[in-house]
Amino acid sequence: MSELPHDSSESDPFDEIVGAETERDPDLAVIEAGSRTLRTQGGPPQSDIPGRPADPETDKALREVEAELATRWGETKLEPSVSRIAALMDVLGEPQRTYPSIHITGTNGKTSTARMIEALLSAFDLRTGRYTSPHVQSVTERISLDGAAISAERFVETYNDIKPYVEMVDAQQEFRLSFFEVLTGMAYAAFADAPIDVAVVEVGMGGSWDATNVIDGDVAVVTPIDLDHTDRLGITPGEIAQEKAGIVKQDATVILAQQPVDAAQVMLKKAVEVDATVAREGLEFGVVSRQVAVGGQLLTLNGLGGEYDEVYIPLHGPYQAHNAAVALAAVEAFFGVGSQRPEPLDIDTVRKAFASVAAPGRMEVVRRSPTVVLDAAHNPAGARATAEGIREAFDFSRLIGVVGASGDKNVRGLLEAFEPIFTEVVVTQNSSHRAMDADALAAVAVEVFGEDRVQVEPRLDEALEAAITLAEEEAEYAGAGVLVTGSVITVGEARLLLGRS
């Protein structure tokens, strides 16, 4: 691969963008231009992640909305209460009450599971609204209608529609609505306006006091709980489960993925308190068998209504098979399978839905020769799952890691999870002000990997270039690869640099 030339006589677009982005909220950080040579590389078909609007006026309007949102508290600054979002829902006429919902919490796997649930519901001819976070590249992708991110035009229109009500609530509250609270209000309003048949909603953090928790989900999904955001949620899975159990509402159905014992106990106790029905992975539903297939894996799933065989998902890793089992059970529960109706869902429709699922930034291959994989693992549990998936799905003779992490994460645990599979690691940083300094990250990496296996490239484009060059040292057919990971923001920026806009 050719080197990236740097002409000192010209301004560098990457430097200009990084300079601009560091002034913005981390959740709005998007690199809009990238490496001149990386952008030319081919890869698999891109998924449904939107780029910047082509129309200059629309792009300008979207940037103005992003700038206004950036003046609000970001997602890392919280005041644990639903009072502000509840007030906003009140003045908007309770839009979240106009459709049923499936509410998803957990530590890892929420977005992939949400996308699978959405695909299944859509395959059964329901209009869907999906709300997930954080975004990979564009803030608009957080709000999805019928399986696609809403357009920039609709995003702007929705914001302008609710803006007077947001300002009204701001004036009445001790603290202004946060970035995430405004986006949640936009999502619920957009879903009601569409209108949709069912909402698929992922919590931002926790559950009880998360802004999304003004809905009463007919189905509450709990993906595996592990340690993350321990400064806000608790220091054990059981303590974290206390917060996440807040999405379990009266008479709901709880779809419970495999959990640590203390987390499972908390969830089951909450279900008893509110007369919720529980379906547990490994007992009422689960993965019967799985085998690696070209581009993904072939599954046999045991659902609430029976067995579903020959289900192909175009996603890698054992954890995605478990996400699929959870998603299937959630949709079965929504349709009353196992309670009101004994028969399973139509197998052909289920197969078609799962085969269509995309999960951008989740073990996503974006280039070949050498293979470059993007994965948004940002905590030790996620990193362990990714490492397991990489071992299974790829036969790399040498794997180069590109890691850019947030400073508030357990970076040592993250690096230790990847150490067995990385031959070498290139540490870097993304454009967010939350990003851990590359030199500080390198200091931890040296302790984990040893000095000879660590390279420091503060600029992400140069880190990608360095990693690909290292992978290419083994020649075209030697089987080396690159894994970019550590943060959703790092993955989103790398995705754009690699031409997946």
C-alpha positions, 0 to 999 in steps of 0.5 A: 500500500502506498504511503500517505504523502503530507505536503507541508505547503497545503493545509491538511484536511485531517488536521482541520477536521480533527481541530473542528471536531475536538470542539464538539460533543463526543457523541457528535464527533464525525470525521468527514474526510479521510485518507486519500489512499485508504479511500480507494480500497475495496471491500464488502457492500456497505451497510445502512450507515448514512453519510453527510447530506449531498445537498448543501442546504440540507447539510448546513441545516443538519450542522446547525442542529448538531451545533445546537445539540452540542451545547447540551450535556453530553452522554457522559454527564448525567443527572439520574432522573427521568423528570425532564424527559417525562416533562417533555413527553407531557407537553408533546402529548405522550407520543411514546404511548401511541405504539407498543415497544420492546425495550432493551438493556444490558452491557454488550450486544444491545445494538446488534440485538435491536437490529435483529429484532427490527429485521424480524418485525419488519419481515412480518410486515410491521412498521418499525421504529428503532432507537439505538446509541451511540452512533457509528458515523452520523447522529441520524442513524440513531433513529431508524424507521422501517429499517433505515436511518431517518433522512437528514431532512426528517431529522432536522424537521423533527428537531424543529418540531419539538424545539419549542417544547424543549425550550419550554421544559428547559425553562421549567427545570433545574437543568436543561434537557441533555443531548440524549434526552432531546434525541430520545424525545425526537425519536419518540415523536418521529415514531408517533408521526410516522406512525409505526407499529412497534418501537425497538428501543435501546437504553442509553445507560442503566435502565431505571433513570435512563431517558428511554424509560418513559416507555412501558415495554411490552417486552423487556430484553436483558442482554448479558450484564458485565462491568461497565460504567461502574462509577455510575451503575455499580461495581458488581453485575448484581449492583448494575442489574439493580439499575437495569431492572428498572425497564421491567414493567408490570405484566411485561415479558422479560427475555433474559440472556445468560447472566452472572448469578447475582445479576440473574437473581436481581432480574428474577426478583424484579419480575416477581415484584411486577408479575412479569413473565420470564423466559431464560436463555438456556432454559426456555430458549437458546442456541441448539447448534451453530457452525461457521459459514461463509460470511457468517454462521448457520444456526439452529435456535430453540425458540419459545414456540419450537425449533428453528433450523438452518438460520443463517446470520451474516455476522461473526462470533458466538455472541452474535448467535446468542444475540440472535436467540435473544432477538427471536425470543423477544419477537416471539414474546411480542407476538404471543408465541408460547402464551396466546399462540402455540405455533412458532413463527413462520420459519421461512420469514425468520430465515429471510429476516436474519439473513438480512441483518447488518451490524456496522462496526461489529466485526465488520470487514471493510477491506480485503488484502489485507483484511481489515475488521472493525469492531466497537468493543470498548470494555473487557467483556466486549473485547473478550467476545470479539477476540473469541469471534476473531479466532473462530471466523478468521484464520489470521497468521498475524493480526495487527491491532489498532486501538483508540480508547476513551479515557474513562474505560478500563483500558488495561482490561481491554488490552489484556483481552486482546493481547493473546490475538494481537501480534502487534498493536498500534495505539492511537486516539480519535477526535473526541475530547474523551479519547485517551491520549495516545502516549498514555494508552501506549504506556499501558499497552507496553505493560501488557504487550511489551515494548517491542509489540507496541507502536504509537501513531496519534493520528488515526489515519497514520495508525491505519496506514502503519497497521496495514503496512505491518500486515502487508509485510507478510505478502499478499496471500500470507493471511495477515489482518488488521482489527480496529477497535477500542471505541465506537468513535474510533471505529466510526472514524476509521470506517469513514477513512476507509471509504465506508461513508 
